[in-house]
Amino acid sequence: MGRTYIVEETVGQYLSNLNLQGKSFVSGLLIGQCSSQKDYVILATRTPPKEEKNENLKHPKDKLDNLDEEWATEHANQVSRMLPGGLLVLGVFIITTLEMGNDFQNTLRRLVFAMEKSMNKKRLWNFTEGEVSDRVTLHVCSSTKKIVCRTYDIHDPKSSAKPADWKYQNGLSTSWLSLECTVHINIHIPLSTTSVSYTLEKNAKNGLARWAKQIENGVYLINGQVRAEDCDLLEGQKKSSKGSTQAVSQSFDVRVLTQLLLNSDHRSTATVQICSGSVNLKGAVKCRAYIHSSKPKVKDAVQAVKRDILNTVADRCEILFEDLLLNEIPEKKVMNSEKEFHILPHRVFVPIPGSTVMLCDYKFGDESAEEIRDHFIEMLDHRIQTEDLEIAEEINTAFMSSSMNTEPSLDNTDDEQPKEPIKTTVVLKIQQNIGMITAFAVAALAAGISFHYFSD
């Protein structure tokens, strides 16, 4: 038996209203949430058209295998940054003027696998063993209105198409629970001379992977309580007069406790590295996750929050590095700079019209609300108003140090940090053979586990 996709009715209206504009097809992404029983689709967005030569626009009967896989995959990468915890790119849709042949179904299959592979490279987390790994392809024929819905198992490269049910439901977008937390980070990433050939982005990701283990192994308090994983998230909530739990627009406060010390069963180890510099990430990040209100489990809610924490930190770093590369200055100026402070982009939450779910985007201080609105429209093809933007008030900095004559301490970065760090356009050039030695020791001083708050 194939999977069932419960789809917000407005998604069907959106697909019906898409104009092919003389082209043989229009493709895009399907966004929603997986669950063990069924999947939920709350949004569809067309892939922005790529600039083409005028002569290509005049031939609506061009081969459908002209679908630009690289362009569509990059769109999926950009959109995945805009999704809060719990939401994923579930697959792709394509609308054609003619019914689709088997050859093009293979093209869609390759696209689904390429998208998932590309998005997975940027993640600091892995899918769990029992997690749903099916991704969907939806074909709509604009002439006959026929719909063909199929799924592929992205964990099986030899996976063949399986039929799936596509069912519309009114009001799906309002049946969501939100989980919110503020996470304070202070991450120190040494840049060893042995990894000098790596890009700054790769070095940072390797460092973030160690921090990610803390987040994965943390204890999560929901409304101040530790809840058993298999419990119903809504357990103990008030019932309505009809007997159903009142869950619409309900929000949960989440706090994160991270482990400080290892159990006595683990031996302490020390690593000595010769480093040419370091990166410090410091600040408070606003995290938000959503889970459908149909029998939600605590473990699913916690997993959604964890992934939002990991995603938003990794995404901000990636966006900052992209910005630095776009504004690179001559190497001599970089080499003369011992320390650099960069403000990470702020998170901006954006409501989906008619929905209780909010998506997000990121902005630097010099970007206007109009620019964020335009980017949202371009990526998600849905109009919003600038007054609807919810800018999270965060002060997050990336402190980059290339060791010259001194060895900075982890504790003195606050004193040297300017009161109002300015987003600079400097790319860190890692220097070799400076000779700074940093030692890291993991010590088990006592039996048991100690925790500290990682959030308000």
C-alpha positions as CSV (number, residue, x, y, z in Angstrom):
1,M,0.0,0.0,0.0
2,G,1.4,3.4,-1.0
3,R,1.7,6.5,1.2
4,T,-1.1,9.0,1.6
5,Y,-0.5,12.7,1.1
6,I,-3.0,15.0,2.9
7,V,-2.8,18.3,1.0
8,E,-4.0,21.8,1.9
9,E,-6.8,22.8,-0.5
10,T,-5.0,26.1,-1.3
11,V,-2.1,24.0,-2.7
12,G,-4.5,22.6,-5.3
13,Q,-5.7,26.1,-6.1
14,Y,-2.2,27.3,-6.5
15,L,-1.3,24.4,-8.9
16,S,-4.5,25.0,-10.9
17,N,-3.7,28.7,-11.3
18,L,-0.1,28.3,-12.5
19,N,0.3,29.6,-16.0
20,L,2.6,27.7,-18.3
21,Q,3.2,30.9,-20.3
22,G,3.8,29.1,-23.5
23,K,6.2,26.6,-22.0
24,S,5.9,22.8,-22.2
25,F,6.1,22.5,-18.4
26,V,6.4,24.2,-15.1
27,S,8.0,22.5,-12.1
28,G,8.4,23.3,-8.4
29,L,8.7,22.0,-4.9
30,L,6.2,20.5,-2.4
31,I,6.7,21.5,1.3
32,G,5.3,19.8,4.3
33,Q,5.9,17.2,7.0
34,C,6.3,13.4,7.1
35,S,4.7,11.2,9.8
36,S,4.6,7.5,10.2
37,Q,1.0,7.2,9.0
38,K,0.7,9.9,6.3
39,D,2.4,13.0,5.0
40,Y,1.1,16.6,5.0
41,V,1.6,19.1,2.2
42,I,1.0,22.7,3.2
43,L,2.8,24.6,0.4
44,A,3.8,24.4,-3.2
45,T,6.2,26.8,-4.9
46,R,7.3,26.9,-8.5
47,T,10.9,27.0,-9.3
48,P,11.8,30.5,-10.5
49,P,12.2,30.6,-14.3
50,K,15.7,30.7,-15.5
51,E,16.7,33.3,-18.1
52,E,16.5,31.7,-21.5
53,K,17.1,32.7,-25.1
54,N,14.0,34.1,-26.7
55,E,13.9,31.4,-29.4
56,N,13.5,28.7,-26.8
57,L,10.4,30.4,-25.4
58,K,8.5,30.0,-28.7
59,H,8.5,26.2,-28.8
60,P,6.0,24.8,-26.3
61,K,6.7,21.3,-27.6
62,D,10.3,21.2,-26.5
63,K,11.4,18.0,-24.9
64,L,10.4,17.7,-21.3
65,D,13.9,16.3,-20.4
66,N,15.2,19.8,-20.7
67,L,14.4,20.3,-17.1
68,D,17.4,22.0,-15.5
69,E,18.4,19.7,-12.7
70,E,21.1,22.0,-11.3
71,W,18.8,25.0,-11.2
72,A,16.0,23.1,-9.6
73,T,18.4,21.6,-7.0
74,E,19.7,25.1,-6.1
75,H,16.1,26.3,-5.6
76,A,15.5,23.4,-3.2
77,N,18.7,24.3,-1.3
78,Q,17.5,28.0,-0.9
79,V,14.0,27.0,0.1
80,S,15.3,24.5,2.7
81,R,16.9,27.3,4.5
82,M,13.5,29.0,4.8
83,L,11.8,26.1,6.6
84,P,11.5,25.9,10.4
85,G,12.0,22.7,12.2
86,G,9.6,19.9,11.3
87,L,9.1,21.0,7.7
88,L,10.9,19.5,4.7
89,V,11.0,19.7,0.9
90,L,8.9,16.5,0.4
91,G,9.3,16.3,-3.3
92,V,8.6,18.0,-6.7
93,F,5.6,18.7,-8.9
94,I,5.4,19.3,-12.6
95,I,2.6,20.6,-14.7
96,T,2.5,19.8,-18.4
97,T,0.3,20.4,-21.3
98,L,0.4,16.7,-22.3
99,E,0.4,13.5,-20.4
100,M,3.8,12.4,-19.3
101,G,5.7,9.4,-20.6
102,N,7.8,7.0,-18.7
103,D,11.1,8.6,-19.8
104,F,10.2,11.9,-18.1
105,Q,9.3,10.0,-14.9
106,N,12.9,8.9,-14.8
107,T,13.9,12.6,-15.1
108,L,11.8,13.4,-12.0
109,R,13.3,10.5,-10.2
110,R,16.8,11.7,-10.8
111,L,15.7,15.2,-9.7
112,V,14.3,14.0,-6.4
113,F,17.5,12.1,-5.6
114,A,19.7,15.0,-6.7
115,M,17.8,17.4,-4.5
116,E,18.0,15.2,-1.4
117,K,21.7,14.5,-1.9
118,S,22.4,18.2,-2.2
119,M,20.4,19.2,0.8
120,N,21.7,16.4,3.0
121,K,25.3,17.6,2.4
122,K,24.6,20.8,4.3
123,R,22.8,19.2,7.3
124,L,24.4,18.7,10.7
125,W,22.0,15.8,11.5
126,N,21.1,12.5,10.0
127,F,17.7,10.8,9.4
128,T,16.9,8.2,12.0
129,E,16.6,4.5,11.1
130,G,12.8,4.3,11.3
131,E,12.1,7.7,9.7
132,V,10.0,8.1,6.6
133,S,12.4,8.2,3.6
134,D,9.8,8.4,0.8
135,R,9.8,11.5,-1.4
136,V,7.0,12.4,-3.8
137,T,6.7,13.4,-7.5
138,L,3.4,14.8,-8.6
139,H,2.5,15.2,-12.3
140,V,-0.5,17.3,-13.3
141,C,-1.7,17.4,-16.9
142,S,-3.2,20.9,-17.5
143,S,-5.3,19.6,-20.4
144,T,-6.9,16.5,-18.8
145,K,-6.5,17.5,-15.2
146,K,-5.2,14.0,-14.5
147,I,-2.9,13.7,-11.5
148,V,-0.2,11.0,-11.1
149,C,1.4,10.8,-7.7
150,R,4.4,8.5,-7.0
151,T,7.0,8.1,-4.4
152,Y,10.7,7.0,-4.2
153,D,12.7,5.8,-1.3
154,I,15.7,8.2,-1.2
155,H,17.7,5.7,0.9
156,D,17.5,3.1,-1.8
157,P,19.3,4.2,-5.0
158,K,17.6,1.4,-6.9
159,S,14.2,2.4,-5.6
160,S,11.3,2.1,-8.2
161,A,8.2,4.3,-8.3
162,K,5.3,3.4,-5.9
163,P,1.8,4.8,-6.3
164,A,0.5,7.2,-3.7
165,D,-2.8,8.8,-2.8
166,W,-3.1,12.6,-3.1
167,K,-6.0,13.9,-1.1
168,Y,-7.1,17.6,-0.5
169,Q,-8.3,18.8,2.9
170,N,-9.6,22.2,3.9
171,G,-8.0,23.8,6.9
172,L,-4.9,21.7,7.1
173,S,-2.7,24.8,7.5
174,T,-4.3,25.7,10.8
175,S,-3.8,22.3,12.4
176,W,-0.3,22.9,13.7
177,L,1.4,23.1,17.1
178,S,4.5,25.4,17.4
179,L,7.5,24.9,19.7
180,E,9.8,27.9,20.4
181,C,13.1,28.4,22.2
182,T,16.0,30.8,22.4
183,V,19.4,29.1,22.3
184,H,22.5,30.8,23.4
185,I,25.6,29.7,21.6
186,N,29.3,30.2,22.3
187,I,31.1,27.9,19.9
188,H,34.9,27.9,19.5
189,I,36.3,26.3,16.4
190,P,40.0,25.9,16.0
191,L,41.5,26.1,12.5
192,S,44.3,23.6,12.5
193,T,47.2,24.0,10.2
194,T,46.6,20.5,8.9
195,S,43.2,21.6,7.5
196,V,44.6,24.8,6.0
197,S,43.7,23.6,2.5
198,Y,40.0,23.4,3.4
199,T,37.6,26.2,2.8
200,L,36.5,28.3,5.8
201,E,33.1,26.9,5.3
202,K,34.3,23.3,5.5
203,N,36.4,24.0,8.6
204,A,33.4,25.6,10.3
205,K,31.2,22.7,9.5
206,N,33.7,20.3,10.9
207,G,33.7,22.3,14.1
208,L,29.9,22.7,14.3
209,A,29.6,18.9,14.0
210,R,31.2,18.6,17.5
211,W,28.7,21.1,18.9
212,A,25.9,19.3,17.1
213,K,26.5,16.2,19.2
214,Q,25.8,18.3,22.3
215,I,22.5,19.4,20.9
216,E,21.6,15.9,19.8
217,N,22.4,14.5,23.3
218,G,20.7,17.3,25.2
219,V,17.7,17.1,27.5
220,Y,14.7,19.1,26.3
221,L,12.2,20.6,28.7
222,I,8.7,21.2,27.3
223,N,6.9,23.9,29.3
224,G,9.4,23.3,32.1
225,Q,8.9,19.5,32.2
226,V,10.9,16.5,31.0
227,R,8.4,14.3,29.1
228,A,8.8,10.7,28.1
229,E,9.6,10.3,24.4
230,D,6.6,8.1,23.6
231,C,4.0,10.2,25.4
232,D,1.4,12.2,23.5
233,L,2.6,15.8,23.3
234,L,-1.0,17.0,24.1
235,E,-1.4,14.6,27.0
236,G,-3.1,16.5,29.9
237,Q,-4.4,19.3,27.6
238,K,-7.9,20.5,28.0
239,K,-10.6,18.9,25.9
240,S,-13.2,20.8,23.9
241,S,-17.0,20.2,24.3
242,K,-16.8,17.7,21.4
243,G,-14.1,15.7,23.1
244,S,-11.2,16.8,20.9
245,T,-8.1,18.5,22.3
246,Q,-7.9,22.2,21.7
247,A,-4.6,22.4,19.7
248,V,-5.1,25.1,17.1
249,S,-2.4,27.8,17.4
250,Q,-1.0,26.2,20.6
251,S,2.6,27.0,21.4
252,F,5.1,25.2,23.6
253,D,8.1,26.7,25.3
254,V,11.2,24.6,25.0
255,R,14.5,24.8,27.0
256,V,17.6,22.9,26.3
257,L,20.0,21.3,28.8
258,T,23.3,20.2,27.4
259,Q,25.7,17.7,29.0
260,L,28.9,19.2,30.5
261,L,30.7,16.1,31.7
262,L,30.9,12.6,30.5
263,N,30.0,9.5,32.5
264,S,32.8,7.9,34.5
265,D,32.7,5.0,32.0
266,H,34.3,7.3,29.4
267,R,38.0,7.9,29.6
268,S,39.2,11.5,29.3
269,T,41.3,12.4,26.3
270,A,43.3,15.3,25.2
271,T,44.1,16.6,21.7
272,V,46.9,19.0,20.9
273,Q,46.5,20.9,17.6
274,I,48.8,23.4,15.9
275,C,46.4,26.1,14.9
276,S,46.6,29.1,12.5
277,G,43.5,30.7,13.8
278,S,40.0,30.1,15.2
279,V,36.4,31.0,14.7
280,N,34.0,31.9,17.6
281,L,30.3,31.9,17.1
282,K,28.5,33.7,19.9
283,G,24.9,35.0,20.4
284,A,21.3,34.0,20.8
285,V,19.3,32.4,18.1
286,K,15.5,32.1,17.9
287,C,14.4,28.6,17.1
288,R,10.9,27.5,16.0
289,A,9.5,24.2,15.0
290,Y,6.0,22.9,13.9
291,I,4.3,19.6,14.3
292,H,0.9,18.5,13.0
293,S,-1.7,18.3,15.8
294,S,-2.8,14.7,14.9
295,K,-1.6,12.5,17.8
296,P,1.8,14.2,18.1
297,K,4.5,12.4,20.1
298,V,7.0,14.1,22.4
299,K,9.9,12.5,20.5
300,D,8.7,14.0,17.2
301,A,8.4,17.5,18.7
302,V,11.9,17.3,20.3
303,Q,13.4,16.0,17.0
304,A,11.9,19.0,15.1
305,V,13.3,21.5,17.6
306,K,16.8,19.8,17.5
307,R,16.9,20.1,13.8
308,D,15.8,23.7,13.7
309,I,18.6,24.6,16.2
310,L,21.2,22.8,14.0
311,N,19.8,24.1,10.7
312,T,19.6,27.8,11.7
313,V,23.1,28.0,13.0
314,A,24.6,26.1,10.0
315,D,22.5,28.2,7.6
316,R,23.6,31.5,9.1
317,C,27.3,30.5,8.8
318,E,26.8,29.4,5.2
319,I,25.1,32.7,4.3
320,L,27.8,34.7,6.1
321,F,30.6,32.9,4.2
322,E,28.7,33.4,0.9
323,D,28.5,37.1,1.7
324,L,32.2,37.3,2.5
325,L,33.2,35.5,-0.7
326,L,31.0,37.9,-2.7
327,N,32.8,40.9,-1.1
328,E,36.4,39.6,-1.0
329,I,39.1,42.3,-0.6
330,P,42.8,42.1,-1.6
331,E,44.8,39.5,0.3
332,K,47.3,41.9,1.7
333,K,44.6,43.7,3.7
334,V,43.4,40.3,5.1
335,M,46.9,39.3,6.2
336,N,47.3,42.5,8.2
337,S,44.1,41.8,10.1
338,E,44.5,39.7,13.3
339,K,40.9,39.7,14.3
340,E,37.7,40.1,12.5
341,F,34.1,40.4,13.8
342,H,31.2,39.6,11.6
343,I,27.5,39.9,12.4
344,L,25.6,36.8,11.5
345,P,22.3,37.4,9.6
346,H,19.2,37.8,11.7
347,R,16.3,35.4,11.4
348,V,13.1,36.8,10.1
349,F,9.9,34.8,10.4
350,V,7.3,35.1,7.7
351,P,3.7,34.0,7.9
352,I,2.1,31.8,5.2
353,P,-1.2,33.5,4.3
354,G,-4.1,31.7,5.9
355,S,-1.8,29.4,8.0
356,T,-0.6,29.2,11.6
357,V,2.8,28.1,10.3
358,M,5.5,30.7,9.7
359,L,8.5,30.2,7.4
360,C,11.7,32.1,7.8
361,D,14.5,34.0,6.0
362,Y,17.7,35.7,7.0
363,K,18.8,39.4,6.7
364,F,21.9,41.4,7.4
365,G,21.6,44.7,9.1
366,D,21.9,46.7,5.9
367,E,19.1,44.8,4.1
368,S,15.7,46.3,4.0
369,A,12.3,44.7,4.7
370,E,11.4,45.2,1.1
371,E,14.5,43.1,0.0
372,I,13.4,40.2,2.3
373,R,9.8,40.5,1.0
374,D,11.1,40.3,-2.6
375,H,13.4,37.3,-1.9
376,F,10.5,35.5,-0.2
377,I,8.3,36.1,-3.3
378,E,11.0,34.9,-5.6
379,M,11.8,31.7,-3.7
380,L,8.3,30.8,-2.6
381,D,6.1,32.5,-5.1
382,H,3.7,33.8,-2.4
383,R,3.0,37.5,-1.8
384,I,3.5,38.9,1.7
385,Q,3.4,42.3,3.3
386,T,6.5,43.9,4.9
387,E,4.5,44.7,8.1
388,D,3.9,40.9,8.5
389,L,7.7,40.2,8.9
390,E,8.7,39.2,12.4
391,I,12.3,40.1,12.9
392,A,13.9,38.1,15.7
393,E,16.0,40.5,17.9
394,E,19.3,38.7,18.0
395,I,23.0,39.8,18.3
396,N,25.1,37.1,16.8
397,T,28.7,37.5,15.9
398,A,31.4,35.4,14.2
399,F,34.7,36.2,15.7
400,M,37.6,35.1,13.5
401,S,41.2,35.2,14.7
402,S,44.4,34.4,12.8
403,S,47.1,34.0,15.4
404,M,50.0,36.5,14.9
405,N,52.0,37.2,18.0
406,T,49.7,36.3,20.8
407,E,47.5,33.4,21.9
408,P,44.0,34.7,22.6
409,S,42.0,33.1,25.4
410,L,38.5,31.8,25.0
411,D,37.5,34.0,27.9
412,N,38.7,37.3,26.7
413,T,36.9,37.7,23.4
414,D,34.1,39.7,25.0
415,D,36.6,42.4,26.2
416,E,38.1,42.8,22.7
417,Q,34.9,42.7,20.9
418,P,33.6,46.1,19.8
419,K,30.4,47.2,21.4
420,E,28.7,47.4,18.0
421,P,30.4,44.9,15.6
422,I,30.3,46.0,12.0
423,K,29.6,43.5,9.2
424,T,32.8,43.6,7.3
425,T,33.6,42.4,3.8
426,V,36.8,40.5,4.8
427,V,37.4,36.9,3.9
428,L,39.6,35.1,6.4
429,K,42.8,33.9,4.9
430,I,44.2,31.1,7.0
431,Q,47.9,31.3,7.7
432,Q,50.2,28.3,8.1
433,N,53.0,27.5,10.5
434,I,52.2,30.3,13.0
435,G,52.9,27.9,15.9
436,M,49.9,28.6,18.1
437,I,49.2,25.5,20.0
438,T,45.7,24.8,21.5
439,A,45.0,21.9,23.8
440,F,41.6,20.5,24.3
441,A,40.9,18.2,27.2
442,V,37.7,16.3,27.9
443,A,37.8,15.4,31.6
444,A,35.5,13.2,33.6
445,L,35.9,14.6,37.1
446,A,33.0,12.9,38.7
447,A,30.5,10.2,38.1
448,G,27.1,11.2,36.9
449,I,26.1,13.9,34.5
450,S,26.1,17.7,34.9
451,F,24.0,20.0,32.7
452,H,23.8,23.7,32.1
453,Y,21.1,25.8,30.5
454,F,21.6,26.4,26.8
455,S,18.5,28.5,26.6
456,D,16.5,31.1,28.6
